[in-house]
Amino acid sequence: MFKGNLNQLHSVSGLPEKILECINSVKNILDHNAEVGTYPLLEDKAFFFIVNDHTELLEKRRSECHQKYIDVQIVLEGEETFGYSEHPFLSLDEDLFEQKDIAFSEDIINEQFVTLQSGDFIVFTAEQPHRPLIAVNTPAPVKKVVIKIDRTLVN
């Protein structure tokens, strides 16, 4: 997991170059277009989508992970808490890797939490458990970008 802010990309270190390149590309696109929708980035290796969503109480959110894609999530409006773990799931409750590159589990080790404000981003590696869309205090609207980067670009 890596956390940063779009306004401080020039000082980011430790992120693989392709991830930083994708974040910079999305940042430039957002300067001209922040309309809800799905957009290509690097041909068939990366894309992003902009969504209007809604946070929920912790107990209503499920932890997830992905096999194929690295997840970069950028909060555009509102605030959002994320749960995450540095350890893989012990087991899966629902395996949808083949159909949708996602699996869910509550069998998570040492879950930690971080809250993002407008302009903040977070990066989850492929297979890293994370729980998005957790309400900071009470459920609220949030507008965000989710960038999906094929892990083969980074590995």
N, C-alpha and C positions, 0 to 999 in steps of 0.2 A: 504494500500500500504506500502511495506517495500522495501528499497533499500540497497544493500550491495555489497561487492566485494569478489570474490572467494579466494583471497589471505588473507582475514581477517576473514575467517569463525570461527576461534578459539575465536574471540572476539564478535561474534554475540550474542545478547541477545534480547529476546522479540519475537522470531519466534517459533512457535510450533515445538516440537521435530521431528515430522514426516516430516515436510517440510525441516527442517535442515538435517535430515537423507537422504532425497531424493537428496538434493543439493550436499551433500558430496558424495553420491554414483555416481552421474553424474560426479562430478569433478574427481573422481578416474577413471571412465571409459574414460573420455576425455584425461587422461594422456596416454592412450594406443590406443584410437580410436576416431577420430573426423570426421569420414566419414558420409556424408549425409545419412539419413535413419531414421527409427523408431525403437525404442528399448523398451523392457519391463523393468519395475523397480520392482514393488511390485505386482506380479501376475496380477490380474485384477483391482487393485486399483490405479496404477500409471504407467505412461510410459513417454517417452520423444522422441522428434525428433530433428534432426540436419538439418538445412536448409540453403541454400544459397538464399538470398532474395535481395530485392532492396528497399531502402527507397523512399518515394514520398513526394511531397509538401503537407502541412497540408490539404489544401482544397480537396485533392484527397483521403484522408484517412477517414474511417468511425469509429466511436466509437462502441465498442462491449462489450458484457458481456457474461458470461457463468453461467449456473445453477448448473451443476454437478461437474465441475472441478475448482480447484484453478490453476491459471496460474503462473508459474515461468519462466521468460525469462532471458536468459544469453547471452550477446553479446560476441562472440568469436573474430570476426574481424570486424573492422569498428566502426561506432558510430551510435546511433539511439536515437531519441527523442520519448518519450511516453507522451500522454495526459492521464489524469485520473481524476476521481472525487471520493470524499468520500461519495457521495449521489447516490442513485439508479436513474436510468433513470425515467423520468416523464412519458414517453410512449415509445413504440417500433415502429420502422419503418418497421422492418422485423424480424419476430420471427421464428427462425429455431432451437429452443431448442430441440424439439423432434427428428429431423433428425440429427443435427450436434452439439448440445449443444452450440449454439451461437445465439445471437440476436444483431441487430444493431439499433442504434438510434442517432439522432442529438439533441435530447431533453435532454441535459446534463446540470447539475447544477455546476457552479463554476469549470470549467475545469482548471486544473493546468498542468504544463509540467516539465519534468525532462529528462536530456540527459545522456545516458549511453555510456561508452567507453568499450574497450576490457577488459573482466574480471568482469565487473559489472553485477549485476543481480537485478531484480525487481520482487516482488511478488504481485499479485492481488488476492484478495479473490473472491470466487464464488459470482456472481452477482455484482461485482464492475465494473463500466464502465471504459474502458481503450481504448486508440487509439494507436496501435503500428505502427511501420515502418514510422514514420515521419522523413523527412530529416532534418538534423541539419542546413545546409545551402543550399546545392544543392543535388538532388537525387544521391544516391551512393549505391554501393553494401554493404551488411552486411551479415555476417555468424553468426548464432545464434542457441541456443538450446531453445526449449520450453518444459518445464516439465508440465505435466498434472497430478494433484493429486486429487483423489476423495475426495470431501469435508467431507465424512463420516469418513475418517481417522483422521481428525482434530477436527471435531465437537464433 
